[in-house]
């Protein structure tokens, strides 16, 4: 595969570099072909949000960090896109919160599971759950290959972070009584709507923000962490994200230009 050099002066260099990263990890068998399309949908929403971490997203980040820290058995679920864009962030967050890391794929194959495990381990993960025979338990409510989970991981988790997820799984995990945290740029997605805590932000920004928030909150008392979660209202937070897009589009519609408004 020919590697393209993106000039750092290109006005959309960051976005192009993220694409290149996904293409590279697609070639390595980590990202699925559908993962490239999924990223395109995410990019479109990032454009609408102004490609920045909003105050609203930071509120959800704080609630999510508190949930992971108070969890008795927190697990971070990694798929192809999440591993390609955030392996280091996943490992850091797992270290700070004591969460386990488990591979769970929509387009499951033994090769992809192993490739993702290798990537996470090269980013510093000591152990990666859910690979091949280790995913020996089944969650009946979930369709397809994602129903296979590790009995030591997602099956017994009380808090699960499922970035860039499919709605059915988020819904089933929530129905099982687990706290479901997601990172999803689309506030209208079924995942965003079913999760307990939805961070409407790009995973490349949200994961580092989560690790920082978890590090800061790790010094706080459990009572304080529980209050942060009970004060958080996901429906309200999602409404705010939709309102932000709406207001931004209204402003852009008045000015008729994208470039000057940020
Ligand atoms: O690796 P696999 O086999 O498990 O497959 C993973 C994908 C992503 C293909 C699979 O889970 C899938 O089909 O997901 P969906 O249903 O397309 O949902 C992905 C969601 O993530 C969409 O709502 C996108 O808007 C959102 N999204 C895409 N890229 C990003 C994102 N959210 C945050 N950051 C991104 N970079």
Boltz pocket constraint, residues with backbone or C-beta under 6 A from the ligand:
constraints:
  - pocket:
      binder: B
      contacts: [[A, 30], [A, 31], [A, 32], [A, 34], [A, 35], [A, 36], [A, 38], [A, 39], [A, 40], [A, 41], [A, 42], [A, 43], [A, 45], [A, 79], [A, 80], [A, 81], [A, 85], [A, 104], [A, 105], [A, 106], [A, 107], [A, 108], [A, 164], [A, 165], [A, 166], [A, 167], [A, 183], [A, 184], [A, 185], [A, 186], [A, 189], [A, 201], [A, 202], [A, 203], [A, 204]]
      max_distance: 6.0
